[in-house]
Amino acid sequence: MDKLRLKRCGRKQPIYRIVAIDVRSRSEGRDLRKVSFYDLIKNQTYSNVPAILYFFEKSAQPTGTVHDISKKAEIFKELRVNYTN
């Protein structure tokens, strides 16, 4: 089973990647794919929406923080549009 979770990549400024990762691997382990970036200082999200939708369709579960970030970025609206068509 896969999860979408945050992975820190900034040293001085906290910048996070949202990655798809296997549940059994450690949190800073090897990820399957990088699907988004989240800049905490600027409060901006740079998303690869087709990749995120692909992992949601494969029943990947987002963590709580990733769920909140995706909700702010309106990714779930894209998911509903794809299911209705």
C-alpha positions as CSV (number, residue, x, y, z in Angstrom):
1,M,0.0,0.0,0.0
2,D,1.2,3.5,-0.9
3,K,1.0,6.7,1.1
4,L,1.4,10.4,0.1
5,R,3.5,12.0,2.8
6,L,5.8,15.0,3.3
7,K,9.6,14.7,2.9
8,R,11.8,17.6,4.0
9,C,14.4,18.7,1.4
10,G,15.3,22.2,2.6
11,R,18.1,22.7,5.0
12,K,17.8,26.4,6.2
13,Q,14.4,27.1,4.7
14,P,11.8,24.4,5.2
15,I,10.7,23.2,1.8
16,Y,8.8,19.9,1.6
17,R,8.2,17.4,-1.2
18,I,5.0,15.5,-1.2
19,V,6.1,12.0,-2.3
20,A,4.4,8.7,-2.9
21,I,6.1,6.1,-0.7
22,D,5.5,2.5,0.4
23,V,4.0,2.3,3.9
24,R,6.6,-0.3,5.0
25,S,9.6,1.9,4.2
26,R,11.0,4.5,6.7
27,S,9.9,8.1,6.5
28,E,13.0,9.4,4.9
29,G,13.5,6.3,2.7
30,R,13.4,5.9,-1.0
31,D,10.2,7.3,-2.6
32,L,8.3,5.9,-5.5
33,R,7.7,9.3,-7.1
34,K,7.8,13.0,-6.2
35,V,4.4,14.4,-6.9
36,S,4.4,17.9,-5.4
37,F,6.4,20.6,-3.6
38,Y,5.2,22.6,-0.6
39,D,6.9,25.9,0.4
40,L,6.2,26.6,4.0
41,I,7.5,30.2,4.0
42,K,5.6,31.3,0.9
43,N,2.7,29.0,1.7
44,Q,2.6,27.8,-2.0
45,T,2.1,24.4,-3.5
46,Y,3.5,23.3,-6.8
47,S,1.5,20.2,-7.8
48,N,1.7,17.6,-10.5
49,V,-2.0,17.0,-10.5
50,P,-2.1,14.0,-13.0
51,A,0.5,12.2,-10.8
52,I,-1.5,12.8,-7.6
53,L,-4.7,11.6,-9.2
54,Y,-2.9,8.5,-10.4
55,F,-1.9,7.6,-6.9
56,F,-5.3,8.4,-5.5
57,E,-6.8,6.0,-8.1
58,K,-4.3,3.3,-7.0
59,S,-5.9,3.9,-3.5
60,A,-2.9,5.7,-2.0
61,Q,-3.8,7.3,1.4
62,P,-2.6,10.8,2.2
63,T,-1.4,11.7,5.6
64,G,-3.3,14.3,7.6
65,T,-1.0,17.2,6.6
66,V,-0.9,16.2,3.0
67,H,-4.7,15.9,3.0
68,D,-5.0,19.5,4.3
69,I,-2.5,20.8,1.8
70,S,-4.3,19.1,-1.1
71,K,-7.6,20.5,0.1
72,K,-6.1,24.0,0.0
73,A,-4.7,23.4,-3.4
74,E,-8.1,22.2,-4.6
75,I,-6.8,18.8,-5.8
76,F,-9.9,17.0,-4.7
77,K,-12.0,19.1,-7.0
78,E,-9.9,17.8,-9.9
79,L,-10.5,14.3,-8.6
80,R,-14.3,14.8,-8.5
81,V,-14.3,16.2,-12.1
82,N,-12.4,13.1,-13.3
83,Y,-14.9,10.7,-11.6
84,T,-18.0,12.4,-13.0
85,N,-16.7,12.3,-16.6
